[in-house]
Amino acid sequence: MTSISKELERILEYYAPIVKEGHQVLIGLLDGTIHLEKGQEGEAPVQIRVFSLDERLEITVDTLFQGM
């Protein structure tokens, strides 16, 4: 059996109920993103997908949408 980090365990405890209701969750990390989505029949209840970023952007949401 593979163990998971305490951080991932905390994320799953908090977001699993939201995902189970059919909502997809996207979490941004310093070097990638985690996508949590409801599993299909025969799969785990919450599917975890991790995507790395090739380049880290040093901007804020406010800066990104300032012109709107």
Kinemage of the C-alpha trace (Angstrom):
@kinemage 1
@onewidth
@group {chain A} dominant
@subgroup {mainchain}
@vectorlist {calphas} color= white
{ca met a 1} P 0.000 0.000 0.000
{ca thr a 2} L 1.273 3.454 -0.899
{ca ser a 3} L 1.146 6.124 1.789
{ca ile a 4} L 0.182 9.722 1.104
{ca ser a 5} L 1.633 12.901 2.567
{ca lys a 6} L -0.090 14.721 5.403
{ca glu a 7} L -0.671 17.655 3.052
{ca leu a 8} L -2.481 15.500 0.484
{ca glu a 9} L -4.464 13.856 3.264
{ca arg a 10} L -5.608 17.303 4.482
{ca ile a 11} L -6.579 18.330 0.941
{ca leu a 12} L -8.619 15.154 0.441
{ca glu a 13} L -10.360 15.484 3.822
{ca tyr a 14} L -11.406 19.036 3.025
{ca tyr a 15} L -12.295 18.726 -0.680
{ca ala a 16} L -13.568 15.128 -1.032
{ca pro a 17} L -17.140 16.056 0.035
{ca ile a 18} L -17.212 18.841 -2.571
{ca val a 19} L -15.881 16.534 -5.297
{ca lys a 20} L -18.341 13.772 -4.375
{ca glu a 21} L -21.164 16.264 -5.008
{ca gly a 22} L -19.990 16.469 -8.614
{ca his a 23} L -17.857 19.601 -8.430
{ca gln a 24} L -14.351 19.588 -9.878
{ca val a 25} L -11.605 21.178 -7.751
{ca leu a 26} L -8.396 22.731 -9.083
{ca ile a 27} L -5.594 23.583 -6.662
{ca gly a 28} L -2.600 25.642 -7.768
{ca leu a 29} L 0.811 24.801 -6.336
{ca leu a 30} L 4.169 26.504 -6.788
{ca asp a 31} L 5.237 24.132 -9.552
{ca gly a 32} L 2.001 22.594 -10.811
{ca thr a 33} L -1.690 21.975 -10.297
{ca ile a 34} L -3.802 19.251 -8.731
{ca his a 35} L -7.161 18.409 -10.287
{ca leu a 36} L -9.681 16.545 -8.137
{ca glu a 37} L -12.734 15.109 -9.854
{ca lys a 38} L -15.392 12.541 -9.115
{ca gly a 39} L -14.396 9.011 -10.116
{ca gln a 40} L -16.496 6.964 -12.512
{ca glu a 41} L -18.125 3.688 -11.549
{ca gly a 42} L -15.440 1.156 -10.608
{ca glu a 43} L -12.860 3.879 -9.851
{ca ala a 44} L -11.834 5.555 -6.618
{ca pro a 45} L -14.419 8.088 -5.364
{ca val a 46} L -12.009 10.976 -6.004
{ca gln a 47} L -9.614 10.970 -8.966
{ca ile a 48} L -6.377 12.930 -8.479
{ca arg a 49} L -4.512 14.295 -11.481
{ca val a 50} L -1.255 16.220 -11.136
{ca phe a 51} L 0.115 18.506 -13.828
{ca ser a 52} L 3.529 20.176 -13.605
{ca leu a 53} L 4.204 23.650 -14.863
{ca asp a 54} L 7.106 24.287 -17.209
{ca glu a 55} L 7.392 27.872 -16.059
{ca arg a 56} L 6.419 29.575 -12.831
{ca leu a 57} L 4.570 32.874 -13.209
{ca glu a 58} L 5.294 35.480 -10.561
{ca ile a 59} L 2.042 37.454 -10.843
{ca thr a 60} L -1.119 37.840 -8.802
{ca val a 61} L -4.732 37.460 -9.891
{ca asp a 62} L -5.178 41.209 -9.462
{ca thr a 63} L -2.259 41.908 -11.797
{ca leu a 64} L -3.502 39.396 -14.342
{ca phe a 65} L -6.986 40.934 -14.557
{ca gln a 66} L -6.051 44.573 -13.916
{ca gly a 67} L -7.078 45.689 -17.401
{ca met a 68} L -10.631 44.314 -17.079
